[in-house]
Amino acid sequence: MKIVIDRPRCEGHGLCEEAAPQLMHLDDDGELVLDREEISDADASLANAAVRVCPVAALRIA
C-alpha cells in the first residue's frame, strides 16, 4: 500500500500531518513530505485518517 500526493492539488493545510505525523510532515516551505511512501498494515489506519482529513482531497491510497 502507498500514499500518493496530488502535488498540484495540495495546499499545505497540514491536517494530514496532524493525523499521521509518523508518516508525513510539512517542510519549511509548506510542502508535504512523505517520510514513508510504502505503508505497512500497522500504519494503514493512520494513512486512511490522513486521506480523510485532507480538505482538498490531495491524498490517496494506492
N, C-alpha and C positions, 0 to 999 in steps of 0.2 A: 504494500500500500504506500502511496506517495501523496504528499501535499503539493499542489500546483498553484502558483500565484499568477493571476492575470495582471501583469505589471501595469498596462495602461489604465486598468480599472482601479487599482489600489490607490487610495488617497491617504494612507498613513494614519488612520484614526487610532490605531493601537489597541482596539478592543480584542483582537485576536491574540496579541501579545499578553494581555491580561488574562485571557482564557487559557493560554498554553505557553507560559514563559519557558518551559523546558524545551520547547520545540522551535521557538522563533523569538526575534527581538527586532526593534526598530533601531537603525543605525543613527549616527549623528545628523544625517540629512533627512531623517524621517522615512527612509526606505525600509521596507520589511526584508529581513534576512532570515532565511530558514537555517536553523542550526543543524537540522537533520531533515533531508527530503524523504528518506525512507522511514516509514512509521511502523513501529512494532505493534503487535496486537495489544500489548500492555498500554501503549500510548494512544490507541485508537479513540478512546473517549475524549482525550484532550484535543486531538485533531478535529474531531467532529464538533466539539464545542467552539473551537476557533472558526470553523467554517460557518456555523450557525450565527455567530455574533457579528460577522462582517456586514456592515450596513450597505456595502456596495457589491456584495457577492463576488469579491475578488479572489476568493479561495475556493478550491475544490479538492476532493479526494479522488485519486485515480488508482 
